[in-house]
């Protein structure tokens, strides 16, 4: 069970969506790690404990891979430690979770938790108990207060509601970064080529929240880190097919070439319009071109990386 003897500062949480509240934890974790000459790490579970216990799954804001990517890119967390949440984990007493797993297996020297973090069997572990145990074990421990934006507590629950309603720009403010979706490009009906844009079709991973159907101003990020403005449509494509199969289809505005089979990330910034049916491909084409102009105008006014998202 012993991992190599690297000292770690570990932030604890599920971190769905990696929003500004999580960011407060993760940036403190990175700072403490630097002070202690340790590795900044985060511990999360593969499935949400609540959905395991209740049996009804809450759709998540991000896949496990996207969660890890956001923690690394936005906050410099180096090790993402993923625990398997099962019956045995559920029954683990809270003290054992700390002593055997976090300290014993992962070599934690300092822990960072949110004010409402519960852990261990029956949720008996809480921040106060954790702090007392850490003092006993000679570990550092920070409890991070809740983060508010405009008087609203930043939470995954609130952000899920915003995204499901299509309030993407507001969700992005609470996330502190664009909403992300990573997948490998699958060939779809090549509608985009007839509209004159390279097109990629992606799937939303199982268990991940589907944003409100409609059209979004997005950017596509390729493996080399290059960014390309895109118009992304989420929905059942009522004009083009029988309207039953969910697609995520992006038209890349300034890109030449085929991306089939490559992994890429769509970053959602802004909701342009709800999904609608057009009487002809001609009408659809005119509307997509209008959405292209809107997207270009949006990114001319908002440069990602130049301002806090």
N, C-alpha and C positions, 0 to 999 in steps of 0.2 A: 504493500500500500504506500510505502514511502516514495515520494517524488524526490528528485535530486535536491540537495540541501541548499536551495536558494531561499533567502529570506523574502517574504512577501508581505505587502500591505494589502489587505483584501477588503473591498467594498462588497457589502452583502445586500442582495435584493433580487427581484425578478427582472427589473429593468426593461419592461416592455415599452418599446418605442424610444427609449433612451431620451426622455424629455428633460426640461430644465431642472426639475426636481432631482432627477437622477444625476444630472450634470453637476449639481452642488456636491453630491456625494463623491462622484468620480473625480472631479477636479481636486477635491480635498485629499482623496486617496493618492492621486499622482503627486501632490505636494508633499504629503507625509512620506511617501516612498523615496522621494528625492532627499528629504532630510535624513532618512534612516539608511540610505544606500541600499534600499530594497527594491523589489520589482513591484510596480503597481498592477494589481490584479482585481478581478471581480468574480464573485461566485454567484452563479445563477442555476436554475434547474431547466431540464429539457422540456418538461411540461409544467404548466401553471399548477401549483399545489391546490389552489381552490377548485380548479376544474377536475383534478384527480379525486379530491375528497367529495365533491358534490355530484360528480359524474356528468355535469352539464358544462360544456366548454364555452368560455367566453372567447369570441374571436380576438386574436392578438393583433397589435399594431405592426409587429415585425416578426419575421422568422428568426430562428436562433442564429442563423448566419448573418442576417442583417443587424441583429442586436450586437453581435460581436464586432462587426465592421464599424458600426457607429461608435462603440466604446473606444475602439482603437483610433479611428480617424479624428473624432471630436475631442477626446479627452486623454489620449496617450496611454490608455490602459494596455499593458503588454500581454498579460495572461488572462484569457477568459476560461475560467474553471467551470465546467458544466456538470452538475450532479444529476444523476438519474433519479427522478422522483417516482418512487414505488411504495408498496406497502411497508417495506423494511425502513425506508427513509422516513415515512410518515410516523413510524413508531419509535424513531430514534429520540431518546431523551435529549433535551436542549443542551445539557452540559456535555454530553458525549459528542454532539454535533460540533461543539467548539473544540473540545480537547482532542478527540480522535481524528476528526476530519480536518478542521481548519488549521489546528496547530500540528497535530500528528502527521497528517498526510501532506498538507500544503505549506507547512512551515510558516504560519502567520506570526508576525511580530507586532502587528497593529491592525485593528479592525475599524471600519467606518460603516455606520448604519443610519438609516432614516429614523425619525422620531416614532414612527408607527410600525417598525419592523417586528414581526412575530415569527418565531421559528421553534423547531423541536416538537415533540409529541404534544398534541392538543394545543399547540401554539403557546406553550407555557414559557417559552423564552421571550423576553422583551428587552428593550434597550437598557433599562435600569439593571435588570438581572445580568445582562451581558457585561455591563460596565463593572459591576461588582466582581464577576468571575474573572474578567481581564485583569483587574487590580490584583486579585489573588494569584494569577498566573504570571504576573509581571509583563502583561501586554498593554500596549496603548489602546485607547478606544475613543472614537469620536461619535457623538450623536448629532446628526444634522437636522435642524428644524425644518418644518415644511416651507416650501417656496410658493410665493403667491405672485400672480401677475394681474394687475388691475383688480385686486381684491378677491380674485378667484384662486383657490388652491390648484396648483399644477398637478394633475393626476392623469394616469392612463385612461381612466374611465371618462373624464371630461373630454379628452382628446379623441377617444373613440367616437363619442357622440358627434363632435364637430366633423370628423372625417366622413362618418356615415351620412351626415346631412349635406356634405359638399362644401362645408365652410373651411376650405383648405388653407387659405391664407392665415386664418385665425389659428388653425391647428399648428401651422408652421411656427407661429409666434410662441406657442406653448411648448412645442418640441425643441425649439432653438436651432432647428435645421430642417431642411425639406423632408417630407415624408418619403420613405424609400421602399423600393421593390426591386429585388434582384432575381433574375432568372436567366435561363439559357434560351436563346432565340429559337423559336419554332417557326417553320414556314406556315403561313396562313393563306387565305385567299389573297392573291397579291393585288389588292385594291390600290395600294399606295403607288404602285408602279404606273397604273393608269392615270393617277392624279399627278404623276411627275415627281414623287418623293420616294426615297428608299423607306421601306416600311419594316418594322419589326413587330412580331406578335409574341407576347409573353403570357404566362399563366400566373395567377395569384396562388401561392402555395396553400395547401390545405390548412385550415385552422387560422388563416390570416384574414383580417377584416377586408371586405371589399368596399372601397370608397364609393360615394354616391355616383350612380351612373351619370356619365356626361363627359365633357371635353375639358382637358386641363392643359395649362402651360407648364411644360416639364423640361428637364434636361436629361439627356442620356449620357451616362459616364461609362466609358470603355475601360478595359483592363489597364490600358496605358495611362489612365487618369484624364484623358482628353474629354472635354465636355461639348455636347452638341445640343443646341436648342431643338425642342421637338413639341409637336402637338400630340397629346395622348388621349385616346378615346377609351373609356371603360364602359362596357355595356354589351348588349346583345345584337348590336349592328342591325337595327330594324330595317334599314333601306336595302341591305345587301344580302342578308340570309333570312332564314325562317324565324329569327328572333328568339332562339331558345338557349344558345350556347354563349356563356360569358367570354368576352375577349378583352384583352388589353392590347390595344394597337397603337403604335407610335409612328408618326411621320417625322423623319429627321429632316430638318430644314436645310442644313448646309453640310451635307455629307455625301460622299460618293462611295459606292461599294456595297458588298453583300456582307451582312453580319450573321448569316445563318450559322447556328451551332456555337456562337460565342456567348460568353456570359456577360451580361451588362446590367447596369443599375439605372432604374428610372427614378429621378428625383422630382416629386410633385411640389409645385409652388403655389399654383393659383387655379381656381375653378373658372372656366370661361362660360360654359352653358350646359344646360341639361341635355340629355340624349333626346333626339327627335327623329321622326321619320320624314324623309324627303320623297317627293313624287318621282324624281328622276335622278340619275347619277350626275346630271348636269347641275341640278340644284345643290346636291351634296357637295359637288366639287367647288361651287362658288362659296358655300358656307365654310368648307375646310380652308379655302384660301383666305377668307375673312379671319378665321381662327389663327392662321399662320401670321397674318399682320398683327393681330392682337398679342400673340406670343412674342413676336419680335419687339413690339413696343414695350411689353412688360419687362423683358430682359434688358432693353436699352435703359430703362429707368431703374431697374434693380440688378446690380451686378453681384452674383453670388461670390462670396469671399471678400467683398469690399465692405460689407456691413453685417452686423450681427443678425443672423436669421433665426 
